[in-house]
Amino acid sequence: MSFLAAILLGIVQGLTEFLPVSSSGHLALAQHLIPGFDVEAAGVTFDLLLHIATLLAVLIYFRRRLFELAGALFDKSRTYERRLIFFLFLGTLPIVIAGFTLKDPLEQVKEHPVAVSALLCLTGLILFIPGWVKSRCNNDHSPHSSLIMGVAQAFALLPGISRSGSTITAGMIAGVKPTLAAEFSFLLAIPAISGAMVLKMKDISSIPSEQIAPYAAGMVAAFVTGIIAIYAVLTILKRGKFAYFGFYCLLIGTAGLIYFSTRSNLSLIHISEP
């Protein structure tokens, strides 16, 4: 993998992991578009390293909140933090179940860029919902909202469905304040990304010495852009501009549908020629 490809994919992962536009969908499409990119040779290892970088980004951004949650484990008087830990546990259950039972079928979806593009269009439609329900979002977290956001996160295992977009939208549908839904979504990402890393760890291969530098460059790009993306989402959410990302996903998804459908049809025509 070249330095340029590694950095580009790192930027795509970092931005789209937290922006509501689906990191898995963008990475799948980008890997199909980069000339000469060998998904089989680099996909699992490089994808794992990029997830480590984005995990570090969210850990650093929310370090104070995480220290508060850790302290609450030993301090019964911190009831809000202890309740939040319980809600995060509830919200993580759906993705654990889905991750173990649907891992192989979900991985196969990545191989079909037309399907990924269609799911990006679905994400675009999902992102219009917050603008419709924002005025009714005045509540704190609850077991009900936590499970709903957890189910949305499990649904986002499909490449093309945004994890942050679907979980924040689900929280707002459940009546949670937008900023609280966003924070919960990012905190929910920590066990989700960690779990994905564990599942992929057994598939990781040794990194060739000539690829260490490009992979490291991709990780740095993912880490830096990941932190920028977290700031951006929280700012955009406060301004009620989620619909902009909806238009973007519809545009990219539609372009992907046209491009990859056309390319598939041309390939079939070429194969059928005598």
Wavefront OBJ file of the C-alpha trace (Angstrom):
o trace
v 0.000 0.000 0.000
v 1.324 3.440 -0.915
v 1.654 6.332 1.534
v -1.018 8.247 -0.369
v -3.528 5.384 -0.244
v -2.875 4.818 3.474
v -3.295 8.497 4.345
v -6.430 8.857 2.209
v -8.037 5.817 3.820
v -6.968 7.073 7.258
v -8.667 10.408 6.601
v -11.798 8.637 5.348
v -11.902 6.434 8.457
v -11.215 9.268 10.902
v -13.797 11.644 9.494
v -16.529 9.150 8.761
v -16.236 7.139 11.998
v -17.822 10.029 13.885
v -19.460 12.146 11.187
v -22.902 10.682 10.431
v -21.958 9.338 7.007
v -20.853 5.699 7.671
v -17.161 4.917 7.943
v -17.628 1.289 6.865
v -19.539 2.373 3.771
v -16.987 4.983 2.754
v -14.049 2.650 3.378
v -15.689 -0.127 1.358
v -16.329 2.193 -1.585
v -12.898 3.854 -1.312
v -11.140 0.488 -1.362
v -13.034 -0.454 -4.517
v -12.069 2.858 -6.139
v -8.346 2.986 -5.269
v -6.440 1.418 -8.203
v -4.495 -1.673 -7.221
v -5.727 -1.774 -3.617
v -5.616 -5.384 -2.413
v -8.473 -5.790 0.052
v -7.533 -9.391 0.808
v -3.897 -8.559 1.582
v -4.347 -5.367 3.606
v -8.018 -5.038 4.457
v -8.248 -6.754 7.856
v -4.888 -5.637 9.248
v -5.104 -2.050 8.070
v -8.775 -1.755 9.019
v -7.929 -2.900 12.553
v -5.147 -0.328 12.891
v -7.446 2.459 11.714
v -10.018 1.417 14.315
v -7.331 1.566 17.003
v -6.558 5.139 15.914
v -10.203 6.253 16.041
v -10.641 4.529 19.404
v -7.726 6.582 20.759
v -9.390 9.733 19.399
v -12.643 9.164 21.291
v -10.781 8.085 24.454
v -8.768 11.305 24.475
v -11.716 13.563 23.667
v -13.884 12.080 26.437
v -11.052 11.432 28.905
v -12.641 13.543 31.664
v -16.009 11.828 31.356
v -14.301 8.429 31.323
v -12.358 9.254 34.493
v -15.651 10.293 36.106
v -17.265 7.015 35.105
v -14.295 5.032 36.381
v -14.409 6.901 39.702
v -18.128 6.224 40.042
v -17.437 2.492 40.176
v -15.965 3.046 43.640
v -18.210 5.905 44.782
v -21.884 5.042 45.348
v -22.794 8.706 45.809
v -22.208 9.433 42.107
v -25.586 8.134 41.046
v -25.735 9.829 37.635
v -22.450 8.318 36.490
v -23.400 4.892 37.851
v -26.714 5.033 35.983
v -24.860 6.064 32.835
v -22.562 3.039 33.147
v -25.624 0.799 33.396
v -27.214 2.484 30.364
v -23.999 2.003 28.356
v -24.073 -1.678 29.297
v -27.668 -1.968 28.069
v -26.843 -0.093 24.877
v -23.914 -2.394 24.125
v -25.860 -5.662 24.387
v -27.521 -5.505 20.916
v -24.246 -5.041 19.034
v -22.595 -7.852 20.989
v -25.382 -10.229 19.983
v -25.392 -9.028 16.371
v -21.605 -9.057 16.127
v -21.329 -12.711 17.100
v -24.341 -14.002 15.153
v -24.168 -11.932 11.958
v -20.440 -11.270 11.503
v -19.925 -13.280 8.288
v -23.044 -12.072 6.404
v -22.220 -8.466 7.311
v -18.652 -8.858 6.064
v -19.975 -10.140 2.731
v -22.009 -6.968 2.186
v -18.756 -4.988 1.885
v -17.949 -6.938 -1.257
v -21.021 -5.518 -3.018
v -20.561 -1.764 -3.597
v -24.051 -1.426 -5.087
v -25.581 -2.646 -1.820
v -23.301 -0.355 0.194
v -24.349 2.597 -1.972
v -28.030 1.787 -1.416
v -27.459 1.677 2.347
v -25.738 5.075 2.167
v -28.905 6.429 0.580
v -30.862 4.944 3.489
v -28.520 6.717 5.919
v -29.268 9.955 4.082
v -32.988 9.494 4.728
v -32.357 8.637 8.398
v -30.442 11.891 8.883
v -33.484 13.988 8.012
v -35.344 12.664 11.065
v -33.522 14.729 13.777
v -34.786 17.955 12.232
v -38.361 16.722 12.551
v -38.171 15.538 16.178
v -35.703 18.026 17.702
v -38.383 20.142 19.384
v -39.620 17.096 21.350
v -36.200 16.040 22.666
v -36.035 17.252 26.271
v -35.333 14.121 28.314
v -32.358 12.459 29.947
v -31.226 8.905 29.259
v -33.380 5.955 30.301
v -33.190 2.165 29.927
v -35.664 2.509 27.055
v -33.630 5.090 25.119
v -30.381 3.208 25.800
v -31.729 -0.005 24.283
v -33.159 1.855 21.291
v -29.778 3.483 20.636
v -28.107 0.111 21.103
v -30.359 -1.508 18.509
v -29.575 1.371 16.127
v -25.861 0.797 16.685
v -26.265 -2.903 15.877
v -28.175 -1.951 12.698
v -25.202 0.232 11.762
v -23.009 -2.870 11.451
v -24.310 -2.854 7.884
v -21.694 -1.025 5.778
v -23.342 2.139 4.552
v -25.421 2.738 7.690
v -23.884 5.466 9.860
v -23.253 4.408 13.460
v -23.237 7.926 14.875
v -26.086 9.088 12.655
v -28.365 6.172 13.462
v -27.655 6.156 17.212
v -28.071 9.922 17.648
v -31.255 9.833 15.580
v -32.576 6.896 17.616
v -31.827 8.737 20.860
v -33.673 11.820 19.681
v -36.644 9.721 18.560
v -36.676 8.345 22.116
v -36.825 11.934 23.387
v -33.211 12.375 24.556
v -31.693 15.858 24.319
v -29.512 16.124 21.179
v -26.258 16.882 23.024
v -26.840 14.019 25.489
v -27.701 11.666 22.627
v -24.475 12.638 20.855
v -22.311 12.128 23.945
v -23.953 8.772 24.632
v -23.410 7.775 20.993
v -19.685 8.509 21.206
v -19.321 6.752 24.562
v -21.212 3.799 23.103
v -18.606 3.706 20.345
v -15.868 2.741 22.813
v -17.085 -0.804 23.589
v -18.321 -1.180 19.994
v -14.961 -0.321 18.416
v -13.109 -2.305 21.084
v -15.303 -5.327 20.366
v -14.686 -5.025 16.633
v -10.958 -4.932 17.319
v -11.168 -8.099 19.414
v -13.150 -9.924 16.729
v -10.655 -8.934 14.039
v -7.554 -9.555 16.147
v -7.559 -13.271 15.356
v -7.529 -12.465 11.630
v -4.653 -10.016 11.793
v -1.540 -10.967 9.899
v 2.000 -9.784 10.479
v 2.689 -6.443 8.857
v 5.420 -6.524 6.180
v 8.324 -4.284 7.163
v 7.876 -2.108 4.064
v 4.262 -1.408 5.075
v 4.933 -0.260 8.644
v 5.502 3.396 7.673
v 2.412 3.701 5.399
v 0.214 1.992 7.991
v 1.525 4.332 10.700
v 0.782 7.332 8.481
v -2.763 6.082 7.967
v -3.231 5.702 11.737
v -2.027 9.261 12.399
v -4.384 10.590 9.724
v -7.308 8.652 11.232
v -6.518 9.847 14.765
v -6.242 13.548 13.882
v -9.293 13.628 11.638
v -11.241 11.561 14.191
v -10.838 14.231 16.868
v -11.780 16.936 14.358
v -14.886 14.952 13.409
v -16.058 14.661 17.034
v -15.811 18.438 17.478
v -17.613 18.937 14.168
v -20.538 16.624 14.983
v -21.197 18.223 18.371
v -21.090 21.707 16.833
v -23.279 20.784 13.863
v -25.799 19.030 16.087
v -26.216 22.133 18.233
v -26.948 24.121 15.071
v -29.459 21.569 13.807
v -27.630 20.958 10.528
v -27.800 17.159 10.387
v -29.842 17.372 7.189
v -26.717 18.575 5.332
v -25.162 15.169 5.910
v -28.401 13.580 4.730
v -28.088 15.333 1.375
v -24.413 14.330 1.209
v -25.177 10.631 1.840
v -27.956 10.665 -0.744
v -25.576 12.253 -3.259
v -22.705 9.821 -2.623
v -25.029 6.829 -2.424
v -26.780 7.711 -5.676
v -23.441 8.310 -7.415
v -22.227 4.947 -6.139
v -25.373 3.201 -7.361
v -24.966 4.678 -10.835
v -21.205 4.095 -11.065
v -21.003 0.567 -9.683
v -24.213 -0.600 -11.393
v -22.908 0.661 -14.712
v -19.507 -0.912 -14.162
v -21.119 -4.240 -13.212
v -23.296 -4.177 -16.329
v -20.303 -3.383 -18.524
v -18.394 -6.281 -16.985
v -21.281 -8.654 -17.678
v -21.491 -7.468 -21.275
v -17.733 -7.967 -21.674
v -17.871 -11.475 -20.221
v -20.786 -12.492 -22.431
v -19.027 -11.404 -25.651
v -17.821 -14.350 -27.734
l 1 2 3 4 5 6 7 8 9 10 11 12 13 14 15 16 17 18 19 20 21 22 23 24 25 26 27 28 29 30 31 32 33 34 35 36 37 38 39 40 41 42 43 44 45 46 47 48 49 50 51 52 53 54 55 56 57 58 59 60 61 62 63 64 65 66 67 68 69 70 71 72 73 74 75 76 77 78 79 80 81 82 83 84 85 86 87 88 89 90 91 92 93 94 95 96 97 98 99 100 101 102 103 104 105 106 107 108 109 110 111 112 113 114 115 116 117 118 119 120 121 122 123 124 125 126 127 128 129 130 131 132 133 134 135 136 137 138 139 140 141 142 143 144 145 146 147 148 149 150 151 152 153 154 155 156 157 158 159 160 161 162 163 164 165 166 167 168 169 170 171 172 173 174 175 176 177 178 179 180 181 182 183 184 185 186 187 188 189 190 191 192 193 194 195 196 197 198 199 200 201 202 203 204 205 206 207 208 209 210 211 212 213 214 215 216 217 218 219 220 221 222 223 224 225 226 227 228 229 230 231 232 233 234 235 236 237 238 239 240 241 242 243 244 245 246 247 248 249 250 251 252 253 254 255 256 257 258 259 260 261 262 263 264 265 266 267 268 269 270 271 272 273 274
